[in-house]
Amino acid sequence: MADKGLAGRVALVTGGLRGIGLACARRMLADGAEVVIGDLDDPAAAAPILGGLGPAASYIQLDVTEEDAWQAALGFVTGRHGQLHILVNNAGTDLTGTVESIAMADWRRIMAVNVDGVFLGTRTFTPLMAASGGAVAGGASIVNVSSIMGLVGMSEVSAYNASKGAVRMFTKGIAMEFAAKKMPIRANSLHPGFVETPLLHAGFERWVASGAAPSVEHLIEGMNAATPIGRLAHPNEIAGPVAFLAGPDSSYMTGAELVIDGGWTAQ
Ligand SMILES: NC(=O)c1ccc[n+]([C@@H]2O[C@H](COP(=O)([O-])OP(=O)(O)OC[C@H]3O[C@@H](n4cnc5c(N)ncnc54)[C@H](O)[C@@H]3O)[C@@H](O)[C@H]2O)c1
């Protein structure tokens, strides 16, 4: 049983209905936080998942690419909690294909979700987090979910590489800004390797459909073989490090990159 290391804190997790975001929400609830989930689904569609999370969880429909939706999320969090200590900018999407094949609209879409979303979330919630952070040990914490694809390149992944590299450097920029202004907010980027989520499976299925691989099982075997630890990550193995970055045990970390990749980038 995890301890209650996040008791008294309020967290917002974008893209929190599935995959890594849902695992983060569950972990922070177990650690005693109150958690607001933001995702694309309408509230009725989200209700079955929310129902399983208990009364400390709540939901706001939030498309991270939309400025107005972020303002509505700010109103919701302010009205319900009056404070925010943890922002996990997790919502993301992927795009694969050769650079010649990438349509401008698809490039803009991945940048909108993966980069604009992180920027808008940070911009919208910085004042509330600055006002809230002084009351908790280690201050408020922004965790921006990048990827190992924000650290190293991969063939036919250039648009995703670019978006996740932008998240990495944006995080360092805001970390310096908060520190320079003595604001009680830390900001760090998170760099997962290959994690078993709906996003990863959808990507595998597209690769198979394009003829690039014979089957999803074949792709998973290849990923396992390319990963020193020999397997994909479970979302809970990403959620633990997110809870660490969110809470007081990481009080001296800001502008840092936390890599959770089974050794993939150490090779
Ligand atoms: N799965 C992996 O292997 C992996 C590895 C490294 C990094 N990541 C990153 O982790 C994050 C979560 O990925 P995941 O694998 O859990 O994905 P997922 O597709 O399983 O879940 C992502 C969630 O984000 C939501 N979402 C998508 N677009 C959104 C938008 N515009 N506004 C609000 N919510 C939106 C989706 O509805 C979904 O619930 C992403 O940023 C992804 O790039 C994933």
The ligand as an SDF file (V2000), in Angstrom:
LIG
                    3D

 44 48  0  0  0  0  0  0  0  0999 V2000
    2.6310    4.4240  -24.6710 N   0  0  0  0  0  0  0  0  0  0  0  0
    3.9040    4.6890  -24.8500 C   0  0  0  0  0  0  0  0  0  0  0  0
    4.6900    3.8020  -25.2260 O   0  0  0  0  0  0  0  0  0  0  0  0
    4.4380    6.0790  -24.5760 C   0  0  0  0  0  0  0  0  0  0  0  0
    5.8250    6.2280  -24.5130 C   0  0  0  0  0  0  0  0  0  0  0  0
    6.3550    7.4870  -24.2620 C   0  0  0  0  0  0  0  0  0  0  0  0
    5.5150    8.5650  -24.0830 C   0  0  0  0  0  0  0  0  0  0  0  0
    4.1700    8.3830  -24.1630 N   0  0  0  0  0  0  0  0  0  0  0  0
    3.3540    9.5620  -23.9700 C   0  0  0  0  0  0  0  0  0  0  0  0
    2.5430    9.3640  -22.8380 O   0  0  0  0  0  0  0  0  0  0  0  0
    1.3450   10.1150  -22.9650 C   0  0  0  0  0  0  0  0  0  0  0  0
    0.1540    9.1950  -22.7450 C   0  0  0  0  0  0  0  0  0  0  0  0
    0.2120    8.1930  -23.7260 O   0  0  0  0  0  0  0  0  0  0  0  0
   -0.5900    6.8180  -23.6260 P   0  0  0  0  0  0  0  0  0  0  0  0
    0.2550    5.8080  -24.2800 O   0  0  0  0  0  0  0  0  0  0  0  0
   -1.1190    6.6100  -22.2750 O   0  0  0  0  0  0  0  0  0  0  0  0
   -1.7820    7.1820  -24.6440 O   0  0  0  0  0  0  0  0  0  0  0  0
   -3.3180    6.7140  -24.7030 P   0  0  0  0  0  0  0  0  0  0  0  0
   -3.7710    6.9760  -26.0940 O   0  0  0  0  0  0  0  0  0  0  0  0
   -3.4260    5.3310  -24.1780 O   0  0  0  0  0  0  0  0  0  0  0  0
   -4.0060    7.7450  -23.7280 O   0  0  0  0  0  0  0  0  0  0  0  0
   -3.9260    9.1110  -24.0640 C   0  0  0  0  0  0  0  0  0  0  0  0
   -5.1470    9.8360  -23.5590 C   0  0  0  0  0  0  0  0  0  0  0  0
   -5.0270   11.2030  -24.0010 O   0  0  0  0  0  0  0  0  0  0  0  0
   -6.2880   11.6150  -24.4840 C   0  0  0  0  0  0  0  0  0  0  0  0
   -6.1430   12.6870  -25.4580 N   0  0  0  0  0  0  0  0  0  0  0  0
   -5.6970   12.6230  -26.7260 C   0  0  0  0  0  0  0  0  0  0  0  0
   -5.7670   13.8240  -27.3220 N   0  0  0  0  0  0  0  0  0  0  0  0
   -6.2400   14.6810  -26.3810 C   0  0  0  0  0  0  0  0  0  0  0  0
   -6.5680   16.0540  -26.3890 C   0  0  0  0  0  0  0  0  0  0  0  0
   -6.4260   16.8070  -27.4910 N   0  0  0  0  0  0  0  0  0  0  0  0
   -7.0370   16.6040  -25.2530 N   0  0  0  0  0  0  0  0  0  0  0  0
   -7.2120   15.8580  -24.1370 C   0  0  0  0  0  0  0  0  0  0  0  0
   -6.9480   14.5450  -24.0780 N   0  0  0  0  0  0  0  0  0  0  0  0
   -6.4830   13.9710  -25.1960 C   0  0  0  0  0  0  0  0  0  0  0  0
   -6.9080   10.3680  -25.0830 C   0  0  0  0  0  0  0  0  0  0  0  0
   -8.3260   10.4840  -25.1750 O   0  0  0  0  0  0  0  0  0  0  0  0
   -6.4510    9.2910  -24.1010 C   0  0  0  0  0  0  0  0  0  0  0  0
   -7.3780    9.0950  -23.0490 O   0  0  0  0  0  0  0  0  0  0  0  0
    1.3910   10.7460  -24.3440 C   0  0  0  0  0  0  0  0  0  0  0  0
    1.8710   12.0860  -24.2330 O   0  0  0  0  0  0  0  0  0  0  0  0
    2.3870    9.8830  -25.0780 C   0  0  0  0  0  0  0  0  0  0  0  0
    3.0040   10.5790  -26.1370 O   0  0  0  0  0  0  0  0  0  0  0  0
    3.6140    7.1720  -24.4010 C   0  0  0  0  0  0  0  0  0  0  0  0
  1  2  1  0
  2  3  2  0
  2  4  1  0
  4  5  1  0
  4 44  2  0
  5  6  2  0
  6  7  1  0
  7  8  2  0
  8  9  1  0
  8 44  1  0
  9 10  1  0
  9 42  1  0
 10 11  1  0
 11 12  1  0
 11 40  1  0
 12 13  1  0
 13 14  1  0
 14 15  2  0
 14 16  1  0
 14 17  1  0
 17 18  1  0
 18 19  2  0
 18 20  1  0
 18 21  1  0
 21 22  1  0
 22 23  1  0
 23 24  1  0
 23 38  1  0
 24 25  1  0
 25 26  1  0
 25 36  1  0
 26 27  1  0
 26 35  1  0
 27 28  2  0
 28 29  1  0
 29 30  1  0
 29 35  2  0
 30 31  1  0
 30 32  2  0
 32 33  1  0
 33 34  2  0
 34 35  1  0
 36 37  1  0
 36 38  1  0
 38 39  1  0
 40 41  1  0
 40 42  1  0
 42 43  1  0
M  CHG  2   8   1  16  -1
M  END
$$$$
